[in-house]
């Protein structure tokens, strides 16, 4: 027995407790041990954390499958954490996002650039054009190579070199150059470029991210894109386009992505970047200069405006000029007196017009009359102006074809060939016409005057003699009638042509012996005998009137004696105007 | 090929550029020093089987009072501190620059170059001082830009040292 047991035995109270203990441990020994272990786990902070940690992921997964409680709890925490992280040091977040952000943004930017070499060849092909000659002169003048001048003139821009530079060391990681580009040692240029960027950054206190983005010198620029580990610099001749800048950024992002490890562990070993130049080559862009398109739309627009204004001005001016021309025309037109003109919406012309004057619409032209919608307020009057007087004479005298009327002062002169009847009427009427004082027909030849005169003469000269107290026409006398018939026909035709009415009286006479009654009858018989004969021989009946007048010529001392000369038949030609003589021919 | 950025730092007119000039055919003119403050040259060498391209950033000479441009030092594989043996204060300036560089860039491989070895009899920098520096672990190289002595060695030393640093 141990010392402790002996002490227990010696103290009865203690002995009871320890016995209980023993009993408890005998009965609940295993449970007690696990209770202790549990208490140690829960009670100790470290142990508890370790226990929870072992099931945290599984518990999270189970809860996440049940509801979005965890998400709701974590969201604000992550937000705050991210904000704090960015505020503290944005670089890791920027670095993480950099390779994916740019491409995502720019993927939609379309790139279409003209093929540089094609433009170049085109320019060289055209080396005999006047433009090319000018370039050659420029090249000679400036001392630049001709190809360079051509490039400068045919390209908007051309990327001549691309440098991929390690940002930290300024060491050149990759380099690509365009064909024919003049290139200095890229390693040293790369270093100097970095130095210049550093220099500017130091001098003007700008951060590396905001540092030099472009260096420009005349027609040359260096476009710089800065990534977390590397810098992309493009030497551009001309004006870099937005698409080039996008291409540079995109390329830099791609290289950061594809060479992420090599870039972050770079120690001067160039092996991982052996092929990086291939990634740079797509940046060697060139954009051909578009033929300068004339801004024809603007030109056409301006031309239209100018033409419109000019047209309006001319129109206005022409309109005013035309109106005054119209009035002048009217004032100069015979038979018009313009008293007043005005505008009351429409144009109004007040004045006088001879009824024989031309229609005013014809004077100014029907087109213009319609265009101006002129209201005419014209009172009639008699114009003494020669054209109107002449017109009036023509209207009233109705000169036949072949007769011309002219006015000389107040004398109306007629010329030409006129029927005698018209001439007679004209002589009567002309002086009655307003504006005409005298009628001069000296230049008018009566139509068929000669034929008429000859016929008349023949007729008036023809005399047929008779035996005493006889009305028989002797053969010797009949012979005379042979010339009478044709003369009658001529007279008839000429009379018709001259619009004259002629009648031929066959006048029979007798000598004194015998009663006057007998003589009258005898003379009538003699006339009718001749008429009968003439009618029988084709003379126009209408013309002939037989009339006996007895012995009215038997006057004087031997009046009662027989007289051979008195026993005769004569022809008397009587002329009268057509209307007067025969109203209905 | 391994590319290494090497910086040349030192006080004004200690002969940094002359040393570089001795070593490389330069593309840029001296005026870069006064404008940008740095001139960059290149030298391809072979260290054993390894081709190495040295990009030598020749930083404009600094005096005691003008601050070093730390950004030019960024990413350098190492640097050469150049001092003019005939002018003791250029060593002080070089060591001061060294402190500035260590403060801004952290420890980088470097070597102290004492130029103008051809004028060794006029040196102000005393042998005891040189010994002291060597005891402190500073790698000391001597050369003469004028005669060309030790120039190639100093650049190649730097290159091989840098390569060893990279390997370790």
Interface residues (C-beta under 8 A of the other chain):
Chain A: X166 X167 X168 X169 X170 X171 X172 X184 X185 X187 X188 X191 X192 X195 X196 X198 X199 X201 X202 X267 X268 X269 X270 X271
Chain B: X1 X2 X3 X4 X5 X27 X28 X32 X36 X37 X38 X40 X41 X42 X53 X55 X57 X69 X71 X72 X74 X75 X76 X77 X166
